Amino acid sequence: MKIVYDKETDTMTITFRDERIRESDEVRPGVIADFDYEGKIVRFEILSASQVVT
């Protein structure tokens, strides 16, 4: 697992596996999940992370 915070864009990316992304879906407001070709979660991206992650 890899967690990266980008201060410039205020996004946090949590990567579980290095796989090709087939589709992305906003699963909650400001939270985007990326799925591989088998439908498994590859990573999450949290927008406005400084406001929602404590």
PDB file of N, CA, C and O in Angstrom:
ATOM      1  N   MET A   1       0.849  -1.169   0.000  1.00  0.00           N
ATOM      2  CA  MET A   1       0.000   0.000   0.000  1.00  0.00           C
ATOM      3  C   MET A   1       0.897   1.235   0.000  1.00  0.00           C
ATOM      4  O   MET A   1       1.942   1.275   0.650  1.00  0.00           O
ATOM      5  N   LYS A   2       0.448   2.246  -0.757  1.00  0.00           N
ATOM      6  CA  LYS A   2       1.205   3.491  -0.858  1.00  0.00           C
ATOM      7  C   LYS A   2       0.228   4.651  -0.682  1.00  0.00           C
ATOM      8  O   LYS A   2      -0.828   4.677  -1.315  1.00  0.00           O
ATOM      9  N   ILE A   3       0.578   5.610   0.174  1.00  0.00           N
ATOM     10  CA  ILE A   3      -0.249   6.787   0.417  1.00  0.00           C
ATOM     11  C   ILE A   3       0.560   8.023   0.044  1.00  0.00           C
ATOM     12  O   ILE A   3       1.679   8.217   0.519  1.00  0.00           O
ATOM     13  N   VAL A   4      -0.028   8.862  -0.822  1.00  0.00           N
ATOM     14  CA  VAL A   4       0.651  10.067  -1.274  1.00  0.00           C
ATOM     15  C   VAL A   4      -0.296  11.251  -1.117  1.00  0.00           C
ATOM     16  O   VAL A   4      -1.452  11.196  -1.536  1.00  0.00           O
ATOM     17  N   TYR A   5       0.206  12.315  -0.512  1.00  0.00           N
ATOM     18  CA  TYR A   5      -0.565  13.557  -0.404  1.00  0.00           C
ATOM     19  C   TYR A   5       0.093  14.598  -1.297  1.00  0.00           C
ATOM     20  O   TYR A   5       1.296  14.839  -1.206  1.00  0.00           O
ATOM     21  N   ASP A   6      -0.706  15.210  -2.159  1.00  0.00           N
ATOM     22  CA  ASP A   6      -0.225  16.267  -3.046  1.00  0.00           C
ATOM     23  C   ASP A   6      -0.756  17.593  -2.516  1.00  0.00           C
ATOM     24  O   ASP A   6      -1.939  17.902  -2.665  1.00  0.00           O
ATOM     25  N   LYS A   7       0.117  18.364  -1.904  1.00  0.00           N
ATOM     26  CA  LYS A   7      -0.278  19.633  -1.292  1.00  0.00           C
ATOM     27  C   LYS A   7      -0.792  20.622  -2.332  1.00  0.00           C
ATOM     28  O   LYS A   7      -1.720  21.384  -2.058  1.00  0.00           O
ATOM     29  N   GLU A   8      -0.201  20.617  -3.514  1.00  0.00           N
ATOM     30  CA  GLU A   8      -0.584  21.561  -4.559  1.00  0.00           C
ATOM     31  C   GLU A   8      -2.038  21.369  -5.018  1.00  0.00           C
ATOM     32  O   GLU A   8      -2.758  22.343  -5.241  1.00  0.00           O
ATOM     33  N   THR A   9      -2.457  20.112  -5.153  1.00  0.00           N
ATOM     34  CA  THR A   9      -3.831  19.834  -5.591  1.00  0.00           C
ATOM     35  C   THR A   9      -4.751  19.467  -4.430  1.00  0.00           C
ATOM     36  O   THR A   9      -5.954  19.292  -4.623  1.00  0.00           O
ATOM     37  N   ASP A  10      -4.191  19.350  -3.225  1.00  0.00           N
ATOM     38  CA  ASP A  10      -4.920  18.960  -2.010  1.00  0.00           C
ATOM     39  C   ASP A  10      -5.658  17.643  -2.208  1.00  0.00           C
ATOM     40  O   ASP A  10      -6.831  17.510  -1.858  1.00  0.00           O
ATOM     41  N   THR A  11      -4.939  16.660  -2.784  1.00  0.00           N
ATOM     42  CA  THR A  11      -5.509  15.335  -2.961  1.00  0.00           C
ATOM     43  C   THR A  11      -4.640  14.290  -2.270  1.00  0.00           C
ATOM     44  O   THR A  11      -3.419  14.424  -2.194  1.00  0.00           O
ATOM     45  N   MET A  12      -5.292  13.256  -1.773  1.00  0.00           N
ATOM     46  CA  MET A  12      -4.595  12.125  -1.184  1.00  0.00           C
ATOM     47  C   MET A  12      -4.945  10.898  -2.012  1.00  0.00           C
ATOM     48  O   MET A  12      -6.115  10.630  -2.285  1.00  0.00           O
ATOM     49  N   THR A  13      -3.915  10.158  -2.409  1.00  0.00           N
ATOM     50  CA  THR A  13      -4.120   8.943  -3.183  1.00  0.00           C
ATOM     51  C   THR A  13      -3.632   7.759  -2.369  1.00  0.00           C
ATOM     52  O   THR A  13      -2.496   7.736  -1.895  1.00  0.00           O
ATOM     53  N   ILE A  14      -4.510   6.773  -2.212  1.00  0.00           N
ATOM     54  CA  ILE A  14      -4.184   5.544  -1.499  1.00  0.00           C
ATOM     55  C   ILE A  14      -4.195   4.424  -2.532  1.00  0.00           C
ATOM     56  O   ILE A  14      -5.250   4.057  -3.048  1.00  0.00           O
ATOM     57  N   THR A  15      -3.025   3.886  -2.827  1.00  0.00           N
ATOM     58  CA  THR A  15      -2.889   2.844  -3.841  1.00  0.00           C
ATOM     59  C   THR A  15      -2.681   1.500  -3.154  1.00  0.00           C
ATOM     60  O   THR A  15      -1.789   1.352  -2.318  1.00  0.00           O
ATOM     61  N   PHE A  16      -3.502   0.533  -3.509  1.00  0.00           N
ATOM     62  CA  PHE A  16      -3.397  -0.813  -2.942  1.00  0.00           C
ATOM     63  C   PHE A  16      -2.545  -1.735  -3.805  1.00  0.00           C
ATOM     64  O   PHE A  16      -1.774  -2.548  -3.295  1.00  0.00           O
ATOM     65  N   ARG A  17      -2.698  -1.593  -5.143  1.00  0.00           N
ATOM     66  CA  ARG A  17      -1.978  -2.461  -6.078  1.00  0.00           C
ATOM     67  C   ARG A  17      -1.661  -1.669  -7.336  1.00  0.00           C
ATOM     68  O   ARG A  17      -2.370  -0.720  -7.669  1.00  0.00           O
ATOM     69  N   ASP A  18      -0.602  -2.054  -8.034  1.00  0.00           N
ATOM     70  CA  ASP A  18      -0.266  -1.445  -9.315  1.00  0.00           C
ATOM     71  C   ASP A  18      -0.903  -2.266 -10.423  1.00  0.00           C
ATOM     72  O   ASP A  18      -0.315  -3.230 -10.912  1.00  0.00           O
ATOM     73  N   GLU A  19      -2.096  -1.880 -10.811  1.00  0.00           N
ATOM     74  CA  GLU A  19      -2.832  -2.556 -11.874  1.00  0.00           C
ATOM     75  C   GLU A  19      -3.370  -1.498 -12.832  1.00  0.00           C
ATOM     76  O   GLU A  19      -3.480  -0.325 -12.477  1.00  0.00           O
ATOM     77  N   ARG A  20      -3.698  -1.916 -14.027  1.00  0.00           N
ATOM     78  CA  ARG A  20      -4.315  -1.005 -14.991  1.00  0.00           C
ATOM     79  C   ARG A  20      -5.732  -0.678 -14.535  1.00  0.00           C
ATOM     80  O   ARG A  20      -6.457  -1.539 -14.037  1.00  0.00           O
ATOM     81  N   ILE A  21      -6.105   0.572 -14.714  1.00  0.00           N
ATOM     82  CA  ILE A  21      -7.428   1.045 -14.307  1.00  0.00           C
ATOM     83  C   ILE A  21      -8.403   0.867 -15.464  1.00  0.00           C
ATOM     84  O   ILE A  21      -8.142   1.299 -16.587  1.00  0.00           O
ATOM     85  N   ARG A  22      -9.516   0.232 -15.174  1.00  0.00           N
ATOM     86  CA  ARG A  22     -10.558   0.076 -16.193  1.00  0.00           C
ATOM     87  C   ARG A  22     -11.582   1.183 -16.086  1.00  0.00           C
ATOM     88  O   ARG A  22     -12.004   1.755 -17.092  1.00  0.00           O
ATOM     89  N   GLU A  23     -11.982   1.484 -14.855  1.00  0.00           N
ATOM     90  CA  GLU A  23     -12.986   2.525 -14.665  1.00  0.00           C
ATOM     91  C   GLU A  23     -12.819   3.182 -13.306  1.00  0.00           C
ATOM     92  O   GLU A  23     -12.212   2.628 -12.390  1.00  0.00           O
ATOM     93  N   SER A  24     -13.374   4.377 -13.207  1.00  0.00           N
ATOM     94  CA  SER A  24     -13.354   5.141 -11.963  1.00  0.00           C
ATOM     95  C   SER A  24     -14.784   5.540 -11.641  1.00  0.00           C
ATOM     96  O   SER A  24     -15.606   5.752 -12.532  1.00  0.00           O
ATOM     97  N   ASP A  25     -15.062   5.636 -10.349  1.00  0.00           N
ATOM     98  CA  ASP A  25     -16.408   6.000  -9.929  1.00  0.00           C
ATOM     99  C   ASP A  25     -16.313   6.841  -8.661  1.00  0.00           C
ATOM    100  O   ASP A  25     -15.544   6.512  -7.757  1.00  0.00           O
ATOM    101  N   GLU A  26     -17.073   7.907  -8.586  1.00  0.00           N
ATOM    102  CA  GLU A  26     -17.126   8.716  -7.365  1.00  0.00           C
ATOM    103  C   GLU A  26     -18.079   8.009  -6.401  1.00  0.00           C
ATOM    104  O   GLU A  26     -19.298   8.103  -6.541  1.00  0.00           O
ATOM    105  N   VAL A  27     -17.512   7.301  -5.421  1.00  0.00           N
ATOM    106  CA  VAL A  27     -18.298   6.464  -4.514  1.00  0.00           C
ATOM    107  C   VAL A  27     -18.928   7.249  -3.373  1.00  0.00           C
ATOM    108  O   VAL A  27     -19.914   6.811  -2.780  1.00  0.00           O
ATOM    109  N   ARG A  28     -18.369   8.391  -3.075  1.00  0.00           N
ATOM    110  CA  ARG A  28     -18.897   9.363  -2.110  1.00  0.00           C
ATOM    111  C   ARG A  28     -18.481  10.717  -2.642  1.00  0.00           C
ATOM    112  O   ARG A  28     -17.540  10.799  -3.432  1.00  0.00           O
ATOM    113  N   PRO A  29     -19.144  11.770  -2.239  1.00  0.00           N
ATOM    114  CA  PRO A  29     -18.710  13.092  -2.711  1.00  0.00           C
ATOM    115  C   PRO A  29     -17.237  13.336  -2.369  1.00  0.00           C
ATOM    116  O   PRO A  29     -16.852  13.316  -1.200  1.00  0.00           O
ATOM    117  N   GLY A  30     -16.426  13.565  -3.394  1.00  0.00           N
ATOM    118  CA  GLY A  30     -15.011  13.842  -3.184  1.00  0.00           C
ATOM    119  C   GLY A  30     -14.129  12.626  -3.017  1.00  0.00           C
ATOM    120  O   GLY A  30     -12.938  12.769  -2.745  1.00  0.00           O
ATOM    121  N   VAL A  31     -14.682  11.420  -3.175  1.00  0.00           N
ATOM    122  CA  VAL A  31     -13.890  10.192  -3.061  1.00  0.00           C
ATOM    123  C   VAL A  31     -14.073   9.374  -4.342  1.00  0.00           C
ATOM    124  O   VAL A  31     -15.174   8.927  -4.663  1.00  0.00           O
ATOM    125  N   ILE A  32     -12.971   9.192  -5.057  1.00  0.00           N
ATOM    126  CA  ILE A  32     -13.004   8.475  -6.326  1.00  0.00           C
ATOM    127  C   ILE A  32     -12.308   7.132  -6.149  1.00  0.00           C
ATOM    128  O   ILE A  32     -11.178   7.063  -5.665  1.00  0.00           O
ATOM    129  N   ALA A  33     -12.995   6.070  -6.546  1.00  0.00           N
ATOM    130  CA  ALA A  33     -12.417   4.731  -6.505  1.00  0.00           C
ATOM    131  C   ALA A  33     -12.065   4.306  -7.923  1.00  0.00           C
ATOM    132  O   ALA A  33     -12.858   4.480  -8.848  1.00  0.00           O
ATOM    133  N   ASP A  34     -10.873   3.749  -8.088  1.00  0.00           N
ATOM    134  CA  ASP A  34     -10.427   3.225  -9.376  1.00  0.00           C
ATOM    135  C   ASP A  34     -10.458   1.702  -9.308  1.00  0.00           C
ATOM    136  O   ASP A  34      -9.990   1.096  -8.344  1.00  0.00           O
ATOM    137  N   PHE A  35     -11.021   1.094 -10.358  1.00  0.00           N
ATOM    138  CA  PHE A  35     -11.207  -0.360 -10.400  1.00  0.00           C
ATOM    139  C   PHE A  35     -10.408  -0.969 -11.545  1.00  0.00           C
ATOM    140  O   PHE A  35     -10.238  -0.356 -12.599  1.00  0.00           O
ATOM    141  N   ASP A  36      -9.917  -2.199 -11.317  1.00  0.00           N
ATOM    142  CA  ASP A  36      -9.192  -2.900 -12.374  1.00  0.00           C
ATOM    143  C   ASP A  36     -10.172  -3.644 -13.277  1.00  0.00           C
ATOM    144  O   ASP A  36     -11.384  -3.470 -13.151  1.00  0.00           O
ATOM    145  N   TYR A  37      -9.662  -4.463 -14.176  1.00  0.00           N
ATOM    146  CA  TYR A  37     -10.487  -5.178 -15.140  1.00  0.00           C
ATOM    147  C   TYR A  37     -11.285  -6.325 -14.515  1.00  0.00           C
ATOM    148  O   TYR A  37     -12.171  -6.884 -15.162  1.00  0.00           O
ATOM    149  N   GLU A  38     -10.980  -6.679 -13.267  1.00  0.00           N
ATOM    150  CA  GLU A  38     -11.739  -7.709 -12.559  1.00  0.00           C
ATOM    151  C   GLU A  38     -12.749  -7.096 -11.597  1.00  0.00           C
ATOM    152  O   GLU A  38     -13.456  -7.815 -10.891  1.00  0.00           O
ATOM    153  N   GLY A  39     -12.815  -5.754 -11.571  1.00  0.00           N
ATOM    154  CA  GLY A  39     -13.753  -5.075 -10.686  1.00  0.00           C
ATOM    155  C   GLY A  39     -13.246  -4.854  -9.274  1.00  0.00           C
ATOM    156  O   GLY A  39     -14.006  -4.434  -8.401  1.00  0.00           O
ATOM    157  N   LYS A  40     -11.971  -5.130  -9.039  1.00  0.00           N
ATOM    158  CA  LYS A  40     -11.379  -4.946  -7.710  1.00  0.00           C
ATOM    159  C   LYS A  40     -10.836  -3.529  -7.582  1.00  0.00           C
ATOM    160  O   LYS A  40     -10.386  -2.934  -8.561  1.00  0.00           O
ATOM    161  N   ILE A  41     -10.883  -3.000  -6.372  1.00  0.00           N
ATOM    162  CA  ILE A  41     -10.393  -1.648  -6.120  1.00  0.00           C
ATOM    163  C   ILE A  41      -8.865  -1.630  -6.204  1.00  0.00           C
ATOM    164  O   ILE A  41      -8.184  -2.452  -5.591  1.00  0.00           O
ATOM    165  N   VAL A  42      -8.348  -0.679  -6.973  1.00  0.00           N
ATOM    166  CA  VAL A  42      -6.904  -0.496  -7.112  1.00  0.00           C
ATOM    167  C   VAL A  42      -6.445   0.657  -6.227  1.00  0.00           C
ATOM    168  O   VAL A  42      -5.418   0.565  -5.555  1.00  0.00           O
ATOM    169  N   ARG A  43      -7.223   1.756  -6.233  1.00  0.00           N
ATOM    170  CA  ARG A  43      -6.843   2.909  -5.411  1.00  0.00           C
ATOM    171  C   ARG A  43      -8.045   3.813  -5.161  1.00  0.00           C
ATOM    172  O   ARG A  43      -9.071   3.740  -5.838  1.00  0.00           O
ATOM    173  N   PHE A  44      -7.868   4.670  -4.154  1.00  0.00           N
ATOM    174  CA  PHE A  44      -8.822   5.724  -3.830  1.00  0.00           C
ATOM    175  C   PHE A  44      -8.117   7.062  -3.998  1.00  0.00           C
ATOM    176  O   PHE A  44      -6.926   7.187  -3.715  1.00  0.00           O
ATOM    177  N   GLU A  45      -8.853   8.044  -4.454  1.00  0.00           N
ATOM    178  CA  GLU A  45      -8.358   9.418  -4.492  1.00  0.00           C
ATOM    179  C   GLU A  45      -9.338  10.273  -3.692  1.00  0.00           C
ATOM    180  O   GLU A  45     -10.543  10.259  -3.945  1.00  0.00           O
ATOM    181  N   ILE A  46      -8.809  11.011  -2.732  1.00  0.00           N
ATOM    182  CA  ILE A  46      -9.629  11.859  -1.873  1.00  0.00           C
ATOM    183  C   ILE A  46      -9.360  13.308  -2.248  1.00  0.00           C
ATOM    184  O   ILE A  46      -8.239  13.798  -2.111  1.00  0.00           O
ATOM    185  N   LEU A  47     -10.399  13.987  -2.720  1.00  0.00           N
ATOM    186  CA  LEU A  47     -10.291  15.382  -3.103  1.00  0.00           C
ATOM    187  C   LEU A  47     -10.492  16.268  -1.878  1.00  0.00           C
ATOM    188  O   LEU A  47     -11.197  15.878  -0.948  1.00  0.00           O
ATOM    189  N   SER A  48      -9.892  17.438  -1.862  1.00  0.00           N
ATOM    190  CA  SER A  48      -9.952  18.355  -0.703  1.00  0.00           C
ATOM    191  C   SER A  48      -9.562  17.612   0.574  1.00  0.00           C
ATOM    192  O   SER A  48     -10.220  17.730   1.607  1.00  0.00           O
ATOM    193  N   ALA A  49      -8.494  16.857   0.480  1.00  0.00           N
ATOM    194  CA  ALA A  49      -8.073  15.978   1.571  1.00  0.00           C
ATOM    195  C   ALA A  49      -7.812  16.707   2.879  1.00  0.00           C
ATOM    196  O   ALA A  49      -8.096  16.164   3.946  1.00  0.00           O
ATOM    197  N   SER A  50      -7.283  17.913   2.826  1.00  0.00           N
ATOM    198  CA  SER A  50      -6.960  18.635   4.056  1.00  0.00           C
ATOM    199  C   SER A  50      -8.221  18.978   4.856  1.00  0.00           C
ATOM    200  O   SER A  50      -8.141  19.268   6.050  1.00  0.00           O
ATOM    201  N   GLN A  51      -9.358  18.945   4.212  1.00  0.00           N
ATOM    202  CA  GLN A  51     -10.615  19.265   4.898  1.00  0.00           C
ATOM    203  C   GLN A  51     -11.325  18.027   5.455  1.00  0.00           C
ATOM    204  O   GLN A  51     -12.151  18.144   6.361  1.00  0.00           O
ATOM    205  N   VAL A  52     -11.008  16.837   4.917  1.00  0.00           N
ATOM    206  CA  VAL A  52     -11.746  15.648   5.338  1.00  0.00           C
ATOM    207  C   VAL A  52     -10.901  14.579   6.035  1.00  0.00           C
ATOM    208  O   VAL A  52     -11.453  13.694   6.688  1.00  0.00           O
ATOM    209  N   VAL A  53      -9.586  14.646   5.910  1.00  0.00           N
ATOM    210  CA  VAL A  53      -8.713  13.671   6.555  1.00  0.00           C
ATOM    211  C   VAL A  53      -8.054  14.330   7.739  1.00  0.00           C
ATOM    212  O   VAL A  53      -7.409  15.369   7.598  1.00  0.00           O
ATOM    213  N   THR A  54      -8.208  13.737   8.902  1.00  0.00           N
ATOM    214  CA  THR A  54      -7.598  14.324  10.108  1.00  0.00           C
ATOM    215  C   THR A  54      -6.586  13.389  10.698  1.00  0.00           C
ATOM    216  O   THR A  54      -5.969  13.707  11.714  1.00  0.00           O
TER     217      THR A  54
END
